[in-house]
Amino acid sequence: MQGTETISTPLQAKARPRRRLLTYTLQALWVILAVMIVQLLLLSVRPGYAELIKVCSEPVCPDGQLTPVGLESLTSLGISVHVYAVYQLFLIFAVAFIYAGVSLLIFRGLRNDPVGLYIALVLLIFGAFVSDYVQVLREVQPWLTGLVDILPGVSIISFAILCYIFPDGRFVPRWTRWAALAWVLAPIMMIVAVLYDAFDLVSGPITLILLILLTTCIIAPIYRFRKLSSRAQRQQLKWVLFGLIQLATMMLIVVELLPRLFPALDVPGSLPYIASNFVQAVSLIIFPISVGIALLRYRLWNVDRVLNRTLVYIPLTSILTVIYSTSMAVSQRLFTTTTGEQSQAVAIFTTIVLTTTFSPIKNSLQSTVDKYFKEAPEQLKKLKELDEQVTQVVLALDQKSLAQRIVETIVEAHRAHGAALYLKEGKKMILAYATPDWVWAEGEVSFLLQDEGVTLGRLLLGRRHDRDDYTLEECDEIRNATLPIVRNMHKLMALQDD
């Protein structure tokens, strides 16, 4: 293929083995952990089933285990203990294996991308240990105690770090590096505190630190979305934000808030508890699917409307739930203090409060979401087109910005790992722009940009994320699309020199 070759510079050749070593290490780690996690899940089936069919009469019972009250509720529903145990196991394994399945798809599609491999590892571990189910192995398989104790913490820490580096592997903003370090140090601090009998002294500060760190896991991707993302990255982040926000909201409402209002949600075996577990499982499953779409199929799906509704109605539901519970508690106390007995008027008063506050809160949330996430309205399209034309003129005068636009457009169009554009200045090739962390690797291609035998520059293009080779037609198309722009860039440089 004329004008297409594989080249390597000394710096790129030095960086190539490090990237290859990291890739092979992550691949081997994924395979080892996949085999290990599948074995852990299979080993836990029998002891887990045995625990779920037991009736616990202790003050504190394992998660999901029936109590006498729950058994009575289950019997009134006409459901046997064995059916309940199978149902619980089904939800646990459905979550774990869907996370593992999405992880496998990412592993196959991005097996030479370190960031993709890290994401696959996070989903694999997090899906298996998001519940405390495998803790049953501590009793029946004591030799697995250390592994069962360590991996859940590793899954949470790796999940948090993923929020800081998705989708390109860079920590954005820069302070997230310190947040990632804090995630690693927090469990070490807790272990040291336990060893020195000082856990009660540090439990409060550590809890506050963890709450702040959890908040940064939402702030970081939103900051990246608003400030530093290309159009393709914004579309990917929309999918991940959708999955992350609905998961965080579900945990807040279903796991923390509603059980305080409806104690039956905390009674294993009751109908509200069974329904709550199903809702939690669905929410947990949505997250890996959204990540998989973001990495592999994000161009085929329009998430704007889904994200818009999620960002409006999930916070709206949370706010109204808080208003409802607060109004009920305050009103009931006022009526009890005044009349000495409870009154049905409390429910009417609370309904009036919800009715009057619904529209203002919804409109306020909608305007906020539209301000930060919605595209320009239809009536402003012409103004937006004018802005794009002005931007093109500015880019034409800014060689670096124009080179960046060329490279990013080609990378996005062909789902490449990266690219670099060199321009000929005198007898030297000068780097005009390269994507962040660009490293030349084996199998990538170089396009020599020539006009009537005169070399104008060179384009280095990375392999695709799906590892498909570039066809001859695609290579010619890339060269023919890039050459006229580079030719005009040289003409503009000549005019500026004059």
N, C-alpha and C positions, 0 to 999 in steps of 0.2 A: 504494500500500500504506500504510494508515494506521499512523502510528507508526514507519515505517521511512524513513530519509532518509540522505543523504550529507552530512557536515559536515566542517569543517576548522578547527582552531585555528591561531593564528599560529605557535606552536612546531612543530606538526606540518607546517604548510605549508612552514616553513623546512627541515625535515629531509627532506621528500618528494623534492625534486630531487636531494639527495645520494644517497639510496637508489636512485632511478631511474637516476642516472648510473653508480653502481656496478654495478647490474644489467645495464645495456646494455653496459658495459665488459667484464664477465665473459662475457656472451653473445657479443660480437664476438671476444674472445680465444679462447673455446672453438671457434668456427667456424674461425678462422684456424689454430689449432693442429691441429684435426681434419684439415683439408685438407693441412697441412704434413706431419703424421705419416703419413697414408696415402701421400703421395707418397714420403716417405723409405722406407717399407716396400716399396713397389713398386719403387723404384729399386735397392733392396738385394737383390732376388731373384736376379738373374743373377750379380753378383759374390759373393754369399753362397754360392750353389750351387757356383760355381767354386772357392771356398776349401774347401768341405766335401769335395769329391771329391779334393783334393790329399792327398798323404801327406807329413807333416812329419817331417824327420829332425833338426831343430834341438833344442838342449837345452830351449828354451822355445817352445811352440807355441800358436797361437790356440785359444781355447776351442772344443771340439768337433771340431777338425781331427784327422784320423787320424794315428797314428804307425805305424811298421812293426809293432810288437807288436799294435796295435789292428787293423791290416789283416789280420794273420794270424788273429786271433781272429774277425774278421768273416767271413773266408773259410771258417773251420772251421764257422761257423754256417750257411753257404750263402746269405749275404746279400751282394749286390753293393754296391759303393761308391755307385752311383747311388741305390739304394733307401735306403741309410743317409742320404745327403744329403737326400733328399725327406722322410724321417722326421723328421730334425732340423728342417728348415724348417717342416714341418707343426706341430710342437709350438710353435715360436717364434711362428708366425703365429696359431695357435689361442689362445695366451695373449694376444697383442696385440689381436686382434679381439674376444675376449670382454670384455676390459677396455673396449675402445672401445664395444662394444654396450651394456654396462651403463651406461657413461657417457652414451650417447645416450638411454637410457631415463630416466635421472635428469634429463638436460638437458630433455627434453620434459615430464616430469612436474613439475619444480620450476624451470621456466625464469624465474620471477619471484622466486625465493628466492636471495639471494646465497650463503648457506651451501650450498644444494644445488648451485648452479653451481660453487662452489669444489671441492666433492667430485667433481663430474663432471670438472673439469679435472685434478684429482689422479689419478683413475683413468685418464684418457686418456693422460697423460704417463707415469705409472708403468708401465702395461702395455706401452708401446712400448719403454721403455728399461730394463726390469728385467733384460734380458740385454745382453751386449756385442755382439749380432749386428750392429747398424747401424754399428759401428765399421769395417766393411769399406768403407764409403763414403769413408773418409779417403783411400784409395788411388785409387779410381776417380773420385771427385767431390771434388777438393781444396777447391772453393769451399764445401762443406758442413762442412768440418772444425770451424770455430768452433761451429756449431750442434750438431754431434754431440758435441762436448766439453762444452758447457754444459748441454744439456737433461737428461742423466742425473743430474747433481748437483742440478739444480732439482727433478727428480722425487723424489729422496730427501728433500730439505729440505721440500718441500710435503707429502709423505706424513707426515713426522714431525709437522709442525704440525697436520695433520688429526687426529692422535691427541689433541692438546690441546684442540681446539675442537668435536669431534663431540659431540652432534648439533645444538647451538643456536648455535654460532658464538662462544661466550664462552670465554676462557682459564680453565680450571679444573684445579687450583688456580691462585692468582694467580702463583705462582712460575714457571708454565709460560711466561709472557711472556718471562722471562729465558732460559728454555731455548730458546724459539723464536729469540731473538736470538743465542744461542750457536750454533745450527744455521746461521744466516746468516753469522756471523763466522768459523766454523771453516775453511771453504774459503778465505776471504780471508787468514787467517793462514797457511795452507799455501802460497798463491801468493806472499805476501810472503817467506816463509822460503826458497822456491825461488829467488826473485830475488836474495836476499842470501846464497845458498849456506849457509843455516843449517837446512836441512831435517832433517839428522841430529840436531840439537840439540832440535828441537821435535816430532819425529815421535812420541816416547814420550808426552809430555804430551797431544798432540792425540789420540792413540789412546785414552788413558785418558778424556779428555773425551767422545769419541764413544761409548765404551762406557757411560759414565754417562748420556749423552743418550738412547741406545737404551733403557736401563732406564726412564727417565722416560716413554717412549712407552707402556710397559705400566702403570706406576704411575698415570699421570694418568687414563686411563679407568676404572681400578678404583676410584680415589678418588672420581671423579664418580659412579660407580655406587653406592658405599656411602653417600655423604654428601649429594649435592645433586641427585639425579635424581627426577623424578616416575615414576609407574608406567610410563607410555608410554616415557619416555626410558630407563628400566632395561631394558625389553624390547628397545629398539633397541640399547642398549649390549651386551646379551647376544649379539646376533647379530654385532656387530662384534668383540667380545672373542673369540668363537668363531673367527672368521676370522683374527684377528690372532695368537692363541695357536697355532693349528695351523700357521700360516705360519712364525712364529718358531721353533717346535719343529722343523719340517721342515728349516729352514735350519741349525739347530744339529746335528741328528742326521745327516741325509742328506748335507749339504754339508761339515760340519766334522768330526764325530766318526767316522762310519762309514768314510770313506776312510782314516783313520789305522789302522783295524783291518783293513780289506780294501782293499789298494792297487788291486785291479782296478776299483774304482769310479771311479778317476781315469784309467782307460785308455780313451779314446774308441774305440768299435768293439766293446768287450767287452760281453757280455750283461749283467753287473751295471751297467755304465755306461748302457746303453740303458734298462734298467728304472729306474735312478735318475732319468734325465731325465724319464721318464714320470711318476714319483711327484712330482717337483718341479713339473711342469706342472700336474698335478691340484691340488696344494696352492695354487699361485699362482692358479688359476682359482676355487677355493673362496672366496678372500677377496673379490673384487669382487661375487660372487653374494651373499655374506652382507651386504655393504654395501647392495646393491640391495634386498634383502629388508627390511633394517632401515629404509630410507627410504620404501619404497613399499608393502610388503606385510606388515609385521611382525605385524599383528594376526591374520593367517590361519595362522600357523605357531607351533607350540610348541617353543621352542628349549631349554627348561629341562633336559630329559633329555639332549639332545645336548651342551649346554655342560657338564653335570655329568660325563658320561663323558669329554669332552675334557680337562677340568681334572684328572681323576684318572688316566686311562690314558696320556696323552702324557707328563706328568712321570714317571709310573711307568716307562714305557719308557726314558726318558732315564736315570733313576737306575739301573735294572737293567743298561743298557748300560755305564754307567761302572763298576758293580760287576763286571760280567763281564770287561771289559777289564783292570781293575786286578787282579782275582784271577788271571786268566790270566798276566799279566806277572809278578806277584810270585811266584806258585807255580812258574812255569817257571824263574825265576831261582833260587829256593831249591833245586829239584830238580837243576838243572844244577850249582849250587855244591856240593851235597852228594854227588851220584852221578857227576857229570861227564858226564851225558847227559840228553836229554829223556825224559819219561815220559808215558804215556797217562793216568796217575793224575791229572794236572793237570785234564783235562776232567771227571773224576768229582768231584774236589774242588770245582771251580767250579760244577758243577751242584748240589751239595749246598748251597753258599753261596747260590745263587739261590733254591733251594727254601725254605730257612729264612728268608730275608729278604723273600720276595714278600708274604706275608700281612700282616706287621706294617707294611711300607711302604704297602701298598694301603689298609689300614684307617686309618692315620694321615692319608693324603691325603684319603680319603673323608670323614673327620670334619671336616677343615679346610674342604673345599669345602662340605659341608653347613652348616657354621657361618656361612659368609659368603654363600652363593648359594642355598641351598635354602629353599623356602617352609616355613611352620610345619607340623609333622606333623599327621596326621589327628586324633590324640587331643587336640590342643590347639586345635582349631577353635573350640570353645565359648569358651575363654578369649580367643581372638583376636576373636571376635564381641563379647565383653564389652568388650574394649579399644576396639573400634571405636565401641561405644555411648558409652563414657566420652569418647572423642575428639570425638564429635558434640556432647556437652554442652559441652565446653570450647570447641569452635569457635563454638557459639551465643553464648557469652559474649565471644568475641574477634571483634570486627567485621572487623578486617583479615584474620584467618585465614579467616573465613567467606567474605568477598569473594574471597579468593585461591582458595578451593576452588570457588566458583561459576565464576570465569573459567577456571581450568585444566580443569575438567570440560567446559565448552562447547568450548574450544579442542581438547581431545583428541577429543571426540565428532565434531567436524566438520572435523578436520584443517585448522584455520585458522592463518594466520600469526601470530595473536596477538589479544588482546582487552583491553578496559579497561572497568571498571565505575565509574560515578559515582553518588553518592547525594545526594539533596536535603537540605540543611541550611539551614533558613530560606529565603532567596531565592537561595542559591548552590548550584551543583553542585560537590561535593567529590570528588576522586578517591579511591576506596576501594582499588582495586588495579588494576595494569596489568602485563601480562607483560613480562619483561625486554626491553629494546630495542624496546618498542612504538612504532611510528610509523604515524600515519594516512596511508593512501595511497588513491589514486583507485580507485573501484569497491568500497570497503568499505562496510558498512552500519551504521546507527545505529538502535537499538531504544529508543523512548521508553517507559518503564515507568510506566503510569498506572493508578490504582485509583479508579474512579468519578469520573473527571475530574481527580483530584489527581495531580500529577506526583511520583513517588517517586524516580526516578533515570533513568539512561540507560546502555545497554550498547552499546559500540562493538566490532564484530566484524570481523576481517580476512578477506581473501579466502582461499579454500581453497588448499592446496598444488597441487591438480590443476586449479585455475582454474575449476572448475564454479561457476555461479551458484547462490545459495541460492533454493530454490523458495518460493512463498507458504506452502505447508504447513509447510516447515521454519522459516520466520521466525515463523509463528504458534506453532509448537511451542516454539521457543526462548523467545519472549516469555511464553507461558503457563507454562513451567516455571520461569522466573526470577522472575516477578512475585510469586508467593506467598512466596518466600523473602525478597525485598526488603521486602515488606509486613510480614513478621514481624520483620525487622531493624529497621524503623522503630518497631514496637511495643516491641521490646526497648530501643531507644534512649530512647523516651519513658519507660519504666519506670525506666531507670537515671537519667534526669534527675530523676524524682520522688524 
